[in-house]
Amino acid sequence: MPNCAIKYCKNSTKKNLGNVKYFRFPKDKIVSDMWIKACGNPNVSKQSYFKAFL
């Protein structure tokens, strides 16, 4: 089950607490690195969240 990767976000595809849309992380390394940095979540990594959603 995909979960939100943003720091402090409690949304998931099962429990959506607002008007949230989910997107896969980009496959492009540079763009993916920018998304991961923007998440502000130190637990996000390419290995654990490559198929996760924002």
Buried (B, 14 or more C-beta within 10 A) or exposed (E): EBBBBBEEBEBBEEEEEEEBEBEBBEEEEEEBEEBBEEBEBEEBEEEEBEEBBB
